[in-house]
Amino acid sequence: MPANMTGWFFHSLARETGKLGHLYSPGAQVTPCPWFPYAMDNGAFSCWDRKTNTFNHDKWDNGMFKEWELLILWSQCQNQKPMWAIVPDVIGDKDATLDRYNQYVGIVKDANIPVAIAVQDGMEVDDVKSLKVQPDVIAIGGGDEFKWGTLDGWVKEFERIHVLRCNIPSKLYELEAMGVESCDGTGWNRGNMAQTTGLEDWAYSNPKPTTIRPSEHVGKHTKRSEKQQITFA
């Protein structure tokens, strides 16, 4: 899932291979297309300072939370439903993430959207299995050591796995062979052609092209009509 990348290259690759999707951040969503399955992030990453490993709770409470709620509402206005949505988390804080999951999971459940939990450094399988509302998807976050070091354990215990922040072409083959459902990244088309062509090579390695005709899905929705739908909702 090349996050928030909706240009012609990704649409073409998605239609011709059937192996790409979107991970939308709050405020970056566009009308979905059937050859592009989509899931929804929560915007928490933008509230985190990597250098100090601190989370800006004011930014979350005074803006990003509302944007996330609007993203959930937006998905309810679409004919094409999301694969899942990540319940808000606190980057770098295991205990706060579990508390926030319990606080917000009802919003996703009430919207009839499959639930994903972002697991953070130090989180274990038992932490997730002890939750009252079980997630449908495990989205593996945290630092690289935690993410890649615990991947096998999550795959063995849960059916649906998503890997957060993966921009390494060779990892795509590895994750696919393990049965990981999906991964996302923002680096696939930012000037490093090795990443872009690596993604392209992987997508064409085992393609499942769609037969859906683009003309059947052009012009049916606009930003204006979506705004009217959300306002009405």
C-alpha positions as CSV (number, residue, x, y, z in Angstrom):
1,M,0.0,0.0,0.0
2,P,2.0,3.0,-1.2
3,A,0.5,5.4,1.4
4,N,-1.5,8.3,0.0
5,M,0.0,7.9,-3.5
6,T,-2.8,8.1,-6.1
7,G,-1.0,9.1,-9.3
8,W,-1.3,7.4,-12.7
9,F,1.7,5.1,-12.1
10,F,0.1,3.5,-9.1
11,H,-3.3,3.2,-10.7
12,S,-1.8,1.5,-13.7
13,L,0.3,-0.8,-11.6
14,A,-2.7,-1.7,-9.5
15,R,-5.0,-2.5,-12.5
16,E,-2.3,-4.5,-14.3
17,T,-1.1,-6.5,-11.4
18,G,-3.9,-6.6,-8.8
19,K,-1.3,-6.3,-6.0
20,L,-1.5,-2.7,-4.8
21,G,-3.8,-0.8,-2.5
22,H,-4.0,2.4,-0.6
23,L,-3.5,3.3,3.1
24,Y,-5.2,6.7,3.5
25,S,-4.2,9.1,6.2
26,P,-6.8,11.5,7.6
27,G,-7.3,14.3,5.1
28,A,-5.6,12.5,2.2
29,Q,-8.5,10.3,1.1
30,V,-9.8,10.4,-2.5
31,T,-12.7,8.6,-4.1
32,P,-11.7,4.9,-4.1
33,C,-11.6,2.7,-7.2
34,P,-12.4,-1.0,-7.2
35,W,-8.9,-2.0,-8.5
36,F,-7.5,-0.2,-5.5
37,P,-8.6,-1.7,-2.1
38,Y,-8.0,0.7,0.7
39,A,-7.5,0.8,4.4
40,M,-7.3,3.7,6.8
41,D,-4.5,5.0,9.1
42,N,-5.3,7.3,12.0
43,G,-2.8,10.2,11.8
44,A,-1.0,9.4,15.0
45,F,2.4,9.1,13.3
46,S,2.3,12.9,12.5
47,C,1.9,13.6,16.2
48,W,5.2,11.8,17.1
49,D,8.6,13.3,17.3
50,R,11.1,10.6,16.2
51,K,14.2,12.4,17.6
52,T,12.8,12.7,21.2
53,N,10.4,9.7,21.0
54,T,7.6,11.9,22.4
55,F,3.9,12.2,21.4
56,N,2.2,15.5,20.9
57,H,-1.1,14.9,22.7
58,D,-2.2,18.5,22.1
59,K,-1.9,18.0,18.4
60,W,-4.0,14.8,18.6
61,D,-6.7,16.3,20.8
62,N,-7.0,19.6,19.0
63,G,-7.1,18.6,15.4
64,M,-6.0,15.1,14.4
65,F,-8.7,13.3,16.3
66,K,-11.4,15.2,14.5
67,E,-9.7,14.5,11.1
68,W,-9.6,10.8,11.9
69,E,-13.3,10.8,12.8
70,L,-14.1,12.5,9.5
71,L,-12.0,9.8,7.7
72,I,-14.1,7.1,9.3
73,L,-17.3,9.0,8.3
74,W,-16.0,9.5,4.8
75,S,-15.6,5.7,4.4
76,Q,-19.2,5.2,5.4
77,C,-20.3,7.4,2.5
78,Q,-18.4,5.3,0.0
79,N,-19.9,2.3,-2.0
80,Q,-16.4,0.7,-1.7
81,K,-15.8,-0.2,1.9
82,P,-12.4,-0.3,3.6
83,M,-10.4,-3.4,4.3
84,W,-9.8,-2.1,7.9
85,A,-9.0,1.0,10.0
86,I,-6.2,1.4,12.5
87,V,-7.6,2.4,15.9
88,P,-5.7,5.5,17.3
89,D,-2.4,4.6,19.0
90,V,0.4,6.4,20.8
91,I,3.7,5.9,18.9
92,G,6.4,4.6,21.2
93,D,4.1,3.9,24.2
94,K,2.8,0.4,24.6
95,D,0.6,1.0,27.6
96,A,-0.9,4.3,26.2
97,T,-1.6,2.5,22.9
98,L,-3.6,-0.3,24.7
99,D,-5.5,2.3,26.7
100,R,-6.3,4.4,23.6
101,Y,-7.4,1.2,21.7
102,N,-10.0,0.5,24.4
103,Q,-11.0,4.2,24.3
104,Y,-11.6,4.4,20.5
105,V,-12.2,0.9,19.2
106,G,-16.0,1.4,19.6
107,I,-15.9,4.1,16.9
108,V,-14.5,1.7,14.3
109,K,-16.8,-1.2,15.4
110,D,-19.9,1.0,15.3
111,A,-19.0,2.0,11.7
112,N,-18.9,-1.7,10.8
113,I,-15.3,-1.5,9.7
114,P,-12.8,-4.3,10.5
115,V,-10.5,-3.2,13.4
116,A,-6.7,-3.0,13.2
117,I,-4.5,-2.4,16.2
118,A,-1.0,-0.9,15.8
119,V,1.3,-2.9,18.0
120,Q,4.2,-1.0,19.6
121,D,7.6,-1.8,21.0
122,G,7.3,-4.2,24.0
123,M,3.9,-5.3,23.1
124,E,3.3,-9.1,23.2
125,V,0.8,-11.5,21.8
126,D,-0.8,-11.9,25.2
127,D,-1.4,-8.2,25.5
128,V,-3.5,-8.3,22.4
129,K,-5.3,-11.5,23.2
130,S,-6.3,-10.1,26.6
131,L,-8.2,-7.2,25.0
132,K,-12.0,-7.3,25.4
133,V,-12.6,-6.3,21.8
134,Q,-10.3,-8.4,19.6
135,P,-8.8,-6.8,16.5
136,D,-9.3,-8.2,13.1
137,V,-5.9,-7.1,11.9
138,I,-2.5,-6.8,13.6
139,A,-0.6,-3.8,12.2
140,I,3.0,-4.2,13.3
141,G,4.7,-0.8,14.1
142,G,7.4,0.1,16.5
143,G,11.1,0.4,15.8
144,D,12.8,-1.8,13.2
145,E,14.3,-4.1,15.8
146,F,10.9,-4.8,17.3
147,K,9.0,-5.0,14.0
148,W,11.3,-7.4,12.2
149,G,12.3,-9.3,15.3
150,T,8.7,-10.1,16.4
151,L,7.2,-10.5,12.9
152,D,7.3,-14.4,13.0
153,G,5.5,-14.5,16.3
154,W,2.6,-12.3,15.2
155,V,2.2,-14.2,11.9
156,K,2.0,-17.5,13.8
157,E,-0.7,-16.3,16.2
158,F,-2.9,-14.1,14.0
159,E,-4.5,-14.6,10.6
160,R,-4.3,-11.1,9.2
161,I,-1.1,-9.1,9.4
162,H,-0.1,-5.7,8.1
163,V,3.4,-4.3,8.4
164,L,3.7,-0.6,8.9
165,R,6.4,1.5,7.3
166,C,8.0,-0.9,4.8
167,N,9.9,0.7,1.9
168,I,12.4,-2.0,1.1
169,P,11.7,-3.9,-2.2
170,S,13.3,-7.2,-1.0
171,K,11.0,-7.3,2.0
172,L,7.9,-7.5,-0.3
173,Y,8.9,-10.9,-1.5
174,E,9.7,-12.0,2.1
175,L,6.4,-10.8,3.5
176,E,4.4,-12.3,0.6
177,A,6.1,-15.7,1.2
178,M,5.2,-15.5,4.9
179,G,1.5,-14.9,4.2
180,V,1.5,-11.3,5.4
181,E,-1.6,-9.6,4.0
182,S,-0.2,-6.2,3.3
183,C,2.3,-3.5,4.2
184,D,2.6,0.2,3.6
185,G,5.2,2.9,3.0
186,T,5.7,6.4,1.8
187,G,9.0,6.1,0.1
188,W,8.1,4.2,-3.1
189,N,7.9,7.2,-5.4
190,R,10.1,9.9,-3.8
191,G,13.0,10.0,-6.2
192,N,14.8,6.8,-5.3
193,M,14.2,4.8,-8.5
194,A,15.6,1.6,-7.0
195,Q,12.5,1.6,-4.7
196,T,10.1,2.5,-7.5
197,T,11.4,-0.1,-9.9
198,G,11.7,-2.6,-7.0
199,L,8.0,-2.2,-6.3
200,E,7.2,-2.5,-10.0
201,D,9.3,-5.7,-10.3
202,W,7.6,-7.3,-7.3
203,A,4.1,-6.4,-8.5
204,Y,4.7,-8.0,-12.0
205,S,6.3,-11.1,-10.4
206,N,2.9,-12.7,-9.9
207,P,0.3,-10.5,-11.4
208,K,-3.5,-10.8,-11.1
209,P,-4.7,-8.1,-13.5
210,T,-8.3,-6.8,-13.1
211,T,-10.9,-6.8,-15.9
212,I,-12.8,-3.9,-14.4
213,R,-13.3,-1.1,-17.0
214,P,-12.2,2.3,-15.8
215,S,-15.0,4.0,-17.8
216,E,-17.5,2.4,-15.4
217,H,-16.0,4.4,-12.5
218,V,-15.1,7.8,-14.0
219,G,-17.1,10.9,-13.1
220,K,-19.5,9.2,-10.7
221,H,-18.1,11.0,-7.6
222,T,-16.6,14.4,-7.1
223,K,-15.0,16.2,-4.1
224,R,-18.2,18.3,-4.0
225,S,-20.5,15.3,-3.9
226,E,-18.4,13.7,-1.2
227,K,-18.5,16.9,0.9
228,Q,-22.3,17.0,0.5
229,Q,-22.5,13.3,1.6
230,I,-20.4,13.9,4.7
231,T,-22.3,17.1,5.6
232,F,-25.6,15.2,5.3
233,A,-24.2,12.3,7.4
